[in-house]
Amino acid sequence: MKLHSNIEGNGFPLFILHGFLGMGDNWKSLAKDYAEAGFEVHLIDQRNHGRSPHSSVFNYTVLAEDVLQYAKDNEIDEFSIIGHSMGGKTAMQLACQHPSSIEKLIVADIAPKYYQPHHQQILEGLTRLDEAEISSRKQADELLSEFIKEQGVRLFLLKNLYRKGKNTYGLRVNLEALKQNIEEVGKSIEGHSQFNGKTLFIKGGKSNYIKDKDEKAIQQHFPNAKIVSIQGAGHWLHAEKKEDFFEISISFLKA
């Protein structure tokens, strides 16, 4: 599995992993800030997302191994990593499986616990979109609006839309594999696995993905973890409160 990436800047390697149905490009703006701060930023598309290869196999063990193989292919022995949501689970799994590869770990708005599948409406809308004959982005947005009311979520999802021909569009995500493996997306980090390195959890103050009761599990898996909340931010905290997210994360990475 040779993952696609965009690389920005020079310096110590910083890998960034997007969330479910996202892609590395979602972090393009922040990547420039990290690059200016002295990091070599790798915006990685995870398997079945963005421009990375498709596969019927999809779980956090293989997602973590994909990233480790990416590091080996790029002759990188040690790196720091930021993961949002699903990408945060991948980053946690990787840190626990291969702690010597990770200098610092940042997890954005996800806990190591199990989450019930909750993307069914989104996947249904994307399936309808994939099956329809769409000739414009406006038409795609109108179709998706029947399933997803929040315009911001639709704009995020429509970044997966690409032009296949003069008047035809397709989706970059491997919908079939993601639908078949949707239970895997919510799975918890394995029972007694631990990463003792420097770890920062950043949660959205308006998000319910990390609750107070989850802090015990976080500390069990990540004994040196700090947890910081960004007030007024939801689940997409890095987009909603970009400056706050950058200041908190860069202070941790530079410390």
ChimeraX commands (.cxc) that place a marker at each C-alpha (Angstrom):
marker #1 position 0.00,0.00,0.00 radius 0.5
marker #1 position 1.84,3.10,-1.24 radius 0.5
marker #1 position 0.04,6.07,0.28 radius 0.5
marker #1 position -0.32,9.37,-1.56 radius 0.5
marker #1 position 0.92,12.52,0.18 radius 0.5
marker #1 position 1.76,16.16,-0.30 radius 0.5
marker #1 position 4.91,17.37,1.43 radius 0.5
marker #1 position 5.46,20.94,2.58 radius 0.5
marker #1 position 8.54,22.56,4.15 radius 0.5
marker #1 position 11.82,21.27,5.57 radius 0.5
marker #1 position 12.81,20.14,9.05 radius 0.5
marker #1 position 11.70,17.46,11.49 radius 0.5
marker #1 position 8.98,15.26,9.91 radius 0.5
marker #1 position 5.39,15.91,10.97 radius 0.5
marker #1 position 2.75,13.52,9.63 radius 0.5
marker #1 position -0.90,14.62,9.52 radius 0.5
marker #1 position -3.77,12.12,9.20 radius 0.5
marker #1 position -7.25,13.26,8.17 radius 0.5
marker #1 position -10.58,11.95,9.45 radius 0.5
marker #1 position -13.21,9.65,7.93 radius 0.5
marker #1 position -14.18,10.66,4.37 radius 0.5
marker #1 position -11.48,13.35,4.39 radius 0.5
marker #1 position -8.09,13.70,2.74 radius 0.5
marker #1 position -4.74,15.30,3.41 radius 0.5
marker #1 position -5.71,18.42,1.49 radius 0.5
marker #1 position -8.17,19.28,4.29 radius 0.5
marker #1 position -5.09,20.36,6.28 radius 0.5
marker #1 position -3.37,22.35,3.52 radius 0.5
marker #1 position -3.70,25.73,5.25 radius 0.5
marker #1 position -2.35,24.50,8.60 radius 0.5
marker #1 position 0.42,22.58,6.82 radius 0.5
marker #1 position 1.84,25.88,5.57 radius 0.5
marker #1 position 1.90,27.22,9.14 radius 0.5
marker #1 position 3.70,24.13,10.45 radius 0.5
marker #1 position 6.15,24.32,7.55 radius 0.5
marker #1 position 6.91,27.96,8.33 radius 0.5
marker #1 position 7.52,26.90,11.94 radius 0.5
marker #1 position 10.28,24.56,10.76 radius 0.5
marker #1 position 8.64,21.19,10.07 radius 0.5
marker #1 position 8.59,18.95,7.03 radius 0.5
marker #1 position 4.84,18.34,6.85 radius 0.5
marker #1 position 3.45,15.18,5.25 radius 0.5
marker #1 position -0.25,15.43,4.39 radius 0.5
marker #1 position -1.11,11.77,3.97 radius 0.5
marker #1 position -4.20,10.26,2.33 radius 0.5
marker #1 position -5.12,7.08,4.21 radius 0.5
marker #1 position -6.14,3.98,2.23 radius 0.5
marker #1 position -9.57,4.23,0.53 radius 0.5
marker #1 position -9.37,8.03,0.81 radius 0.5
marker #1 position -8.11,10.83,-1.42 radius 0.5
marker #1 position -5.59,9.69,-4.01 radius 0.5
marker #1 position -4.33,6.67,-2.06 radius 0.5
marker #1 position -5.01,3.12,-3.29 radius 0.5
marker #1 position -8.25,1.28,-2.61 radius 0.5
marker #1 position -8.52,-1.99,-0.69 radius 0.5
marker #1 position -11.27,-4.20,0.71 radius 0.5
marker #1 position -9.21,-4.53,3.92 radius 0.5
marker #1 position -9.79,-1.63,6.29 radius 0.5
marker #1 position -8.98,-1.55,10.02 radius 0.5
marker #1 position -6.71,0.39,12.36 radius 0.5
marker #1 position -3.99,-2.24,12.36 radius 0.5
marker #1 position -3.49,-1.98,8.59 radius 0.5
marker #1 position -4.00,1.79,8.59 radius 0.5
marker #1 position -1.18,2.12,11.14 radius 0.5
marker #1 position 1.05,-0.26,9.19 radius 0.5
marker #1 position 0.38,1.78,6.03 radius 0.5
marker #1 position 1.78,4.89,7.74 radius 0.5
marker #1 position 4.79,3.01,9.10 radius 0.5
marker #1 position 5.52,1.68,5.60 radius 0.5
marker #1 position 5.15,5.22,4.23 radius 0.5
marker #1 position 7.81,6.37,6.73 radius 0.5
marker #1 position 10.13,3.54,5.68 radius 0.5
marker #1 position 9.59,4.33,1.98 radius 0.5
marker #1 position 10.59,7.93,2.70 radius 0.5
marker #1 position 13.56,6.85,4.86 radius 0.5
marker #1 position 12.08,8.47,7.98 radius 0.5
marker #1 position 12.95,6.71,11.26 radius 0.5
marker #1 position 11.19,9.08,13.68 radius 0.5
marker #1 position 8.41,11.61,13.29 radius 0.5
marker #1 position 5.69,13.47,15.17 radius 0.5
marker #1 position 2.09,12.87,14.15 radius 0.5
marker #1 position -1.26,14.66,14.30 radius 0.5
marker #1 position -4.43,12.66,13.73 radius 0.5
marker #1 position -8.00,13.95,13.59 radius 0.5
marker #1 position -10.96,11.68,14.39 radius 0.5
marker #1 position -10.39,8.45,12.41 radius 0.5
marker #1 position -6.85,9.68,11.75 radius 0.5
marker #1 position -6.44,10.11,15.49 radius 0.5
marker #1 position -7.34,6.45,16.02 radius 0.5
marker #1 position -4.77,5.46,13.37 radius 0.5
marker #1 position -2.15,7.65,15.06 radius 0.5
marker #1 position -2.94,6.15,18.50 radius 0.5
marker #1 position -2.71,2.62,17.12 radius 0.5
marker #1 position 0.60,3.40,15.42 radius 0.5
marker #1 position 2.07,4.97,18.56 radius 0.5
marker #1 position 1.09,1.96,20.66 radius 0.5
marker #1 position 2.40,-0.57,18.11 radius 0.5
marker #1 position 5.61,1.27,17.18 radius 0.5
marker #1 position 6.44,3.72,19.98 radius 0.5
marker #1 position 10.06,4.18,18.93 radius 0.5
marker #1 position 8.90,5.75,15.65 radius 0.5
marker #1 position 6.90,8.53,17.31 radius 0.5
marker #1 position 8.51,11.58,18.89 radius 0.5
marker #1 position 5.24,13.33,19.80 radius 0.5
marker #1 position 1.58,12.39,19.33 radius 0.5
marker #1 position -1.32,14.83,18.92 radius 0.5
marker #1 position -4.86,13.45,18.82 radius 0.5
marker #1 position -7.63,15.81,17.68 radius 0.5
marker #1 position -11.13,15.24,19.11 radius 0.5
marker #1 position -11.29,11.46,19.42 radius 0.5
marker #1 position -10.85,9.10,22.39 radius 0.5
marker #1 position -9.41,5.55,22.35 radius 0.5
marker #1 position -12.89,4.15,23.12 radius 0.5
marker #1 position -15.50,2.42,20.92 radius 0.5
marker #1 position -17.94,4.65,19.00 radius 0.5
marker #1 position -21.26,3.45,17.57 radius 0.5
marker #1 position -21.45,3.80,13.76 radius 0.5
marker #1 position -23.05,7.18,13.08 radius 0.5
marker #1 position -22.22,8.01,9.47 radius 0.5
marker #1 position -25.09,6.10,7.84 radius 0.5
marker #1 position -26.92,9.19,6.55 radius 0.5
marker #1 position -23.72,10.60,5.07 radius 0.5
marker #1 position -22.82,7.30,3.41 radius 0.5
marker #1 position -26.33,6.98,2.00 radius 0.5
marker #1 position -26.09,10.48,0.51 radius 0.5
marker #1 position -22.66,9.78,-0.99 radius 0.5
marker #1 position -23.92,6.49,-2.43 radius 0.5
marker #1 position -26.80,8.29,-4.14 radius 0.5
marker #1 position -24.36,10.89,-5.40 radius 0.5
marker #1 position -22.02,8.21,-6.73 radius 0.5
marker #1 position -24.86,6.50,-8.59 radius 0.5
marker #1 position -26.32,9.70,-10.05 radius 0.5
marker #1 position -25.25,11.37,-13.28 radius 0.5
marker #1 position -23.91,14.67,-11.97 radius 0.5
marker #1 position -22.82,17.40,-14.37 radius 0.5
marker #1 position -21.98,20.17,-11.89 radius 0.5
marker #1 position -20.89,20.74,-8.30 radius 0.5
marker #1 position -24.08,22.71,-7.68 radius 0.5
marker #1 position -26.13,19.72,-8.74 radius 0.5
marker #1 position -24.07,17.49,-6.44 radius 0.5
marker #1 position -24.65,19.84,-3.50 radius 0.5
marker #1 position -28.38,19.91,-4.15 radius 0.5
marker #1 position -28.54,16.12,-4.16 radius 0.5
marker #1 position -26.49,15.84,-0.96 radius 0.5
marker #1 position -28.67,18.44,0.77 radius 0.5
marker #1 position -31.51,15.89,0.79 radius 0.5
marker #1 position -29.40,13.84,3.22 radius 0.5
marker #1 position -27.14,16.38,4.94 radius 0.5
marker #1 position -28.55,19.74,6.08 radius 0.5
marker #1 position -25.29,21.32,7.31 radius 0.5
marker #1 position -23.66,23.19,4.43 radius 0.5
marker #1 position -20.22,23.01,6.05 radius 0.5
marker #1 position -20.39,19.20,6.19 radius 0.5
marker #1 position -21.51,19.06,2.54 radius 0.5
marker #1 position -18.62,21.29,1.45 radius 0.5
marker #1 position -16.20,19.04,3.32 radius 0.5
marker #1 position -17.62,15.91,1.66 radius 0.5
marker #1 position -17.72,17.47,-1.81 radius 0.5
marker #1 position -13.94,17.83,-1.75 radius 0.5
marker #1 position -14.05,14.14,-2.68 radius 0.5
marker #1 position -15.75,15.04,-5.97 radius 0.5
marker #1 position -13.50,15.09,-9.02 radius 0.5
marker #1 position -14.05,15.56,-12.73 radius 0.5
marker #1 position -13.86,12.26,-14.63 radius 0.5
marker #1 position -14.83,13.67,-18.03 radius 0.5
marker #1 position -16.08,16.87,-19.57 radius 0.5
marker #1 position -19.46,16.68,-17.83 radius 0.5
marker #1 position -19.07,13.73,-15.46 radius 0.5
marker #1 position -17.90,13.52,-11.87 radius 0.5
marker #1 position -16.76,10.75,-9.55 radius 0.5
marker #1 position -15.83,10.31,-5.89 radius 0.5
marker #1 position -12.28,9.61,-4.71 radius 0.5
marker #1 position -13.33,7.61,-1.63 radius 0.5
marker #1 position -13.82,3.85,-1.84 radius 0.5
marker #1 position -17.43,3.92,-0.69 radius 0.5
marker #1 position -18.03,0.19,-1.00 radius 0.5
marker #1 position -15.10,-0.75,1.25 radius 0.5
marker #1 position -15.95,1.96,3.79 radius 0.5
marker #1 position -19.58,0.86,4.00 radius 0.5
marker #1 position -18.57,-2.79,4.41 radius 0.5
marker #1 position -16.10,-1.91,7.17 radius 0.5
marker #1 position -18.04,0.86,8.91 radius 0.5
marker #1 position -17.88,-1.03,12.25 radius 0.5
marker #1 position -14.07,-0.82,12.08 radius 0.5
marker #1 position -14.15,3.00,12.09 radius 0.5
marker #1 position -15.60,3.12,15.59 radius 0.5
marker #1 position -13.43,0.41,17.14 radius 0.5
marker #1 position -11.44,1.09,20.28 radius 0.5
marker #1 position -7.67,0.91,20.69 radius 0.5
marker #1 position -6.66,-2.59,21.82 radius 0.5
marker #1 position -7.11,-3.36,25.52 radius 0.5
marker #1 position -3.74,-2.99,27.25 radius 0.5
marker #1 position -1.75,-1.22,24.54 radius 0.5
marker #1 position 0.21,1.82,25.71 radius 0.5
marker #1 position 2.32,4.69,24.42 radius 0.5
marker #1 position 4.44,6.34,27.09 radius 0.5
marker #1 position 5.70,9.17,24.92 radius 0.5
marker #1 position 4.62,12.81,24.95 radius 0.5
marker #1 position 0.96,13.00,23.96 radius 0.5
marker #1 position -1.55,15.81,23.58 radius 0.5
marker #1 position -5.31,15.39,23.16 radius 0.5
marker #1 position -7.09,18.48,21.82 radius 0.5
marker #1 position -10.87,18.41,22.07 radius 0.5
marker #1 position -13.60,20.73,20.87 radius 0.5
marker #1 position -15.44,22.47,23.68 radius 0.5
marker #1 position -18.76,22.03,21.82 radius 0.5
marker #1 position -17.98,18.48,20.68 radius 0.5
marker #1 position -19.12,15.35,22.51 radius 0.5
marker #1 position -16.46,13.04,21.06 radius 0.5
marker #1 position -14.26,13.30,24.17 radius 0.5
marker #1 position -16.22,13.37,27.43 radius 0.5
marker #1 position -14.90,13.86,30.96 radius 0.5
marker #1 position -15.42,10.16,31.70 radius 0.5
marker #1 position -13.12,9.26,28.77 radius 0.5
marker #1 position -10.09,10.81,30.47 radius 0.5
marker #1 position -9.46,7.66,32.52 radius 0.5
marker #1 position -9.12,5.52,29.37 radius 0.5
marker #1 position -6.90,8.15,27.78 radius 0.5
marker #1 position -4.54,8.06,30.75 radius 0.5
marker #1 position -4.50,4.24,30.77 radius 0.5
marker #1 position -3.34,4.08,27.15 radius 0.5
marker #1 position -1.30,7.30,27.21 radius 0.5
marker #1 position 0.11,7.89,30.73 radius 0.5
marker #1 position 1.90,11.09,29.69 radius 0.5
marker #1 position -1.07,12.63,27.92 radius 0.5
marker #1 position -2.32,16.17,28.44 radius 0.5
marker #1 position -5.86,17.10,27.46 radius 0.5
marker #1 position -6.69,20.61,26.25 radius 0.5
marker #1 position -10.08,21.97,25.18 radius 0.5
marker #1 position -10.71,24.68,22.56 radius 0.5
marker #1 position -13.76,26.63,23.63 radius 0.5
marker #1 position -16.38,27.23,20.97 radius 0.5
marker #1 position -15.03,24.51,18.67 radius 0.5
marker #1 position -16.93,21.47,17.43 radius 0.5
marker #1 position -15.56,18.25,16.00 radius 0.5
marker #1 position -13.80,19.98,13.09 radius 0.5
marker #1 position -11.84,22.06,15.59 radius 0.5
marker #1 position -8.76,22.49,13.37 radius 0.5
marker #1 position -10.93,24.20,10.74 radius 0.5
marker #1 position -13.32,26.06,13.05 radius 0.5
marker #1 position -10.63,27.45,15.37 radius 0.5
marker #1 position -7.53,27.21,13.18 radius 0.5
marker #1 position -5.43,29.80,15.03 radius 0.5
marker #1 position -6.19,28.31,18.46 radius 0.5
marker #1 position -5.46,24.81,17.22 radius 0.5
marker #1 position -2.17,25.89,15.69 radius 0.5
marker #1 position -0.98,27.77,18.78 radius 0.5
marker #1 position -1.77,24.86,21.11 radius 0.5
marker #1 position -0.25,22.23,18.83 radius 0.5
marker #1 position 2.90,24.16,17.86 radius 0.5
marker #1 position 3.66,24.98,21.51 radius 0.5
marker #1 position 3.51,21.24,22.28 radius 0.5
marker #1 position 5.56,20.24,19.22 radius 0.5
marker #1 position 8.26,22.85,19.91 radius 0.5
marker #1 position 8.52,22.22,23.67 radius 0.5
marker link #1:1,2 radius 0.2
marker link #1:2,3 radius 0.2
marker link #1:3,4 radius 0.2
marker link #1:4,5 radius 0.2
marker link #1:5,6 radius 0.2
marker link #1:6,7 radius 0.2
marker link #1:7,8 radius 0.2
marker link #1:8,9 radius 0.2
marker link #1:9,10 radius 0.2
marker link #1:10,11 radius 0.2
marker link #1:11,12 radius 0.2
marker link #1:12,13 radius 0.2
marker link #1:13,14 radius 0.2
marker link #1:14,15 radius 0.2
marker link #1:15,16 radius 0.2
marker link #1:16,17 radius 0.2
marker link #1:17,18 radius 0.2
marker link #1:18,19 radius 0.2
marker link #1:19,20 radius 0.2
marker link #1:20,21 radius 0.2
marker link #1:21,22 radius 0.2
marker link #1:22,23 radius 0.2
marker link #1:23,24 radius 0.2
marker link #1:24,25 radius 0.2
marker link #1:25,26 radius 0.2
marker link #1:26,27 radius 0.2
marker link #1:27,28 radius 0.2
marker link #1:28,29 radius 0.2
marker link #1:29,30 radius 0.2
marker link #1:30,31 radius 0.2
marker link #1:31,32 radius 0.2
marker link #1:32,33 radius 0.2
marker link #1:33,34 radius 0.2
marker link #1:34,35 radius 0.2
marker link #1:35,36 radius 0.2
marker link #1:36,37 radius 0.2
marker link #1:37,38 radius 0.2
marker link #1:38,39 radius 0.2
marker link #1:39,40 radius 0.2
marker link #1:40,41 radius 0.2
marker link #1:41,42 radius 0.2
marker link #1:42,43 radius 0.2
marker link #1:43,44 radius 0.2
marker link #1:44,45 radius 0.2
marker link #1:45,46 radius 0.2
marker link #1:46,47 radius 0.2
marker link #1:47,48 radius 0.2
marker link #1:48,49 radius 0.2
marker link #1:49,50 radius 0.2
marker link #1:50,51 radius 0.2
marker link #1:51,52 radius 0.2
marker link #1:52,53 radius 0.2
marker link #1:53,54 radius 0.2
marker link #1:54,55 radius 0.2
marker link #1:55,56 radius 0.2
marker link #1:56,57 radius 0.2
marker link #1:57,58 radius 0.2
marker link #1:58,59 radius 0.2
marker link #1:59,60 radius 0.2
marker link #1:60,61 radius 0.2
marker link #1:61,62 radius 0.2
marker link #1:62,63 radius 0.2
marker link #1:63,64 radius 0.2
marker link #1:64,65 radius 0.2
marker link #1:65,66 radius 0.2
marker link #1:66,67 radius 0.2
marker link #1:67,68 radius 0.2
marker link #1:68,69 radius 0.2
marker link #1:69,70 radius 0.2
marker link #1:70,71 radius 0.2
marker link #1:71,72 radius 0.2
marker link #1:72,73 radius 0.2
marker link #1:73,74 radius 0.2
marker link #1:74,75 radius 0.2
marker link #1:75,76 radius 0.2
marker link #1:76,77 radius 0.2
marker link #1:77,78 radius 0.2
marker link #1:78,79 radius 0.2
marker link #1:79,80 radius 0.2
marker link #1:80,81 radius 0.2
marker link #1:81,82 radius 0.2
marker link #1:82,83 radius 0.2
marker link #1:83,84 radius 0.2
marker link #1:84,85 radius 0.2
marker link #1:85,86 radius 0.2
marker link #1:86,87 radius 0.2
marker link #1:87,88 radius 0.2
marker link #1:88,89 radius 0.2
marker link #1:89,90 radius 0.2
marker link #1:90,91 radius 0.2
marker link #1:91,92 radius 0.2
marker link #1:92,93 radius 0.2
marker link #1:93,94 radius 0.2
marker link #1:94,95 radius 0.2
marker link #1:95,96 radius 0.2
marker link #1:96,97 radius 0.2
marker link #1:97,98 radius 0.2
marker link #1:98,99 radius 0.2
marker link #1:99,100 radius 0.2
marker link #1:100,101 radius 0.2
marker link #1:101,102 radius 0.2
marker link #1:102,103 radius 0.2
marker link #1:103,104 radius 0.2
marker link #1:104,105 radius 0.2
marker link #1:105,106 radius 0.2
marker link #1:106,107 radius 0.2
marker link #1:107,108 radius 0.2
marker link #1:108,109 radius 0.2
marker link #1:109,110 radius 0.2
marker link #1:110,111 radius 0.2
marker link #1:111,112 radius 0.2
marker link #1:112,113 radius 0.2
marker link #1:113,114 radius 0.2
marker link #1:114,115 radius 0.2
marker link #1:115,116 radius 0.2
marker link #1:116,117 radius 0.2
marker link #1:117,118 radius 0.2
marker link #1:118,119 radius 0.2
marker link #1:119,120 radius 0.2
marker link #1:120,121 radius 0.2
marker link #1:121,122 radius 0.2
marker link #1:122,123 radius 0.2
marker link #1:123,124 radius 0.2
marker link #1:124,125 radius 0.2
marker link #1:125,126 radius 0.2
marker link #1:126,127 radius 0.2
marker link #1:127,128 radius 0.2
marker link #1:128,129 radius 0.2
marker link #1:129,130 radius 0.2
marker link #1:130,131 radius 0.2
marker link #1:131,132 radius 0.2
marker link #1:132,133 radius 0.2
marker link #1:133,134 radius 0.2
marker link #1:134,135 radius 0.2
marker link #1:135,136 radius 0.2
marker link #1:136,137 radius 0.2
marker link #1:137,138 radius 0.2
marker link #1:138,139 radius 0.2
marker link #1:139,140 radius 0.2
marker link #1:140,141 radius 0.2
marker link #1:141,142 radius 0.2
marker link #1:142,143 radius 0.2
marker link #1:143,144 radius 0.2
marker link #1:144,145 radius 0.2
marker link #1:145,146 radius 0.2
marker link #1:146,147 radius 0.2
marker link #1:147,148 radius 0.2
marker link #1:148,149 radius 0.2
marker link #1:149,150 radius 0.2
marker link #1:150,151 radius 0.2
marker link #1:151,152 radius 0.2
marker link #1:152,153 radius 0.2
marker link #1:153,154 radius 0.2
marker link #1:154,155 radius 0.2
marker link #1:155,156 radius 0.2
marker link #1:156,157 radius 0.2
marker link #1:157,158 radius 0.2
marker link #1:158,159 radius 0.2
marker link #1:159,160 radius 0.2
marker link #1:160,161 radius 0.2
marker link #1:161,162 radius 0.2
marker link #1:162,163 radius 0.2
marker link #1:163,164 radius 0.2
marker link #1:164,165 radius 0.2
marker link #1:165,166 radius 0.2
marker link #1:166,167 radius 0.2
marker link #1:167,168 radius 0.2
marker link #1:168,169 radius 0.2
marker link #1:169,170 radius 0.2
marker link #1:170,171 radius 0.2
marker link #1:171,172 radius 0.2
marker link #1:172,173 radius 0.2
marker link #1:173,174 radius 0.2
marker link #1:174,175 radius 0.2
marker link #1:175,176 radius 0.2
marker link #1:176,177 radius 0.2
marker link #1:177,178 radius 0.2
marker link #1:178,179 radius 0.2
marker link #1:179,180 radius 0.2
marker link #1:180,181 radius 0.2
marker link #1:181,182 radius 0.2
marker link #1:182,183 radius 0.2
marker link #1:183,184 radius 0.2
marker link #1:184,185 radius 0.2
marker link #1:185,186 radius 0.2
marker link #1:186,187 radius 0.2
marker link #1:187,188 radius 0.2
marker link #1:188,189 radius 0.2
marker link #1:189,190 radius 0.2
marker link #1:190,191 radius 0.2
marker link #1:191,192 radius 0.2
marker link #1:192,193 radius 0.2
marker link #1:193,194 radius 0.2
marker link #1:194,195 radius 0.2
marker link #1:195,196 radius 0.2
marker link #1:196,197 radius 0.2
marker link #1:197,198 radius 0.2
marker link #1:198,199 radius 0.2
marker link #1:199,200 radius 0.2
marker link #1:200,201 radius 0.2
marker link #1:201,202 radius 0.2
marker link #1:202,203 radius 0.2
marker link #1:203,204 radius 0.2
marker link #1:204,205 radius 0.2
marker link #1:205,206 radius 0.2
marker link #1:206,207 radius 0.2
marker link #1:207,208 radius 0.2
marker link #1:208,209 radius 0.2
marker link #1:209,210 radius 0.2
marker link #1:210,211 radius 0.2
marker link #1:211,212 radius 0.2
marker link #1:212,213 radius 0.2
marker link #1:213,214 radius 0.2
marker link #1:214,215 radius 0.2
marker link #1:215,216 radius 0.2
marker link #1:216,217 radius 0.2
marker link #1:217,218 radius 0.2
marker link #1:218,219 radius 0.2
marker link #1:219,220 radius 0.2
marker link #1:220,221 radius 0.2
marker link #1:221,222 radius 0.2
marker link #1:222,223 radius 0.2
marker link #1:223,224 radius 0.2
marker link #1:224,225 radius 0.2
marker link #1:225,226 radius 0.2
marker link #1:226,227 radius 0.2
marker link #1:227,228 radius 0.2
marker link #1:228,229 radius 0.2
marker link #1:229,230 radius 0.2
marker link #1:230,231 radius 0.2
marker link #1:231,232 radius 0.2
marker link #1:232,233 radius 0.2
marker link #1:233,234 radius 0.2
marker link #1:234,235 radius 0.2
marker link #1:235,236 radius 0.2
marker link #1:236,237 radius 0.2
marker link #1:237,238 radius 0.2
marker link #1:238,239 radius 0.2
marker link #1:239,240 radius 0.2
marker link #1:240,241 radius 0.2
marker link #1:241,242 radius 0.2
marker link #1:242,243 radius 0.2
marker link #1:243,244 radius 0.2
marker link #1:244,245 radius 0.2
marker link #1:245,246 radius 0.2
marker link #1:246,247 radius 0.2
marker link #1:247,248 radius 0.2
marker link #1:248,249 radius 0.2
marker link #1:249,250 radius 0.2
marker link #1:250,251 radius 0.2
marker link #1:251,252 radius 0.2
marker link #1:252,253 radius 0.2
marker link #1:253,254 radius 0.2
marker link #1:254,255 radius 0.2
view
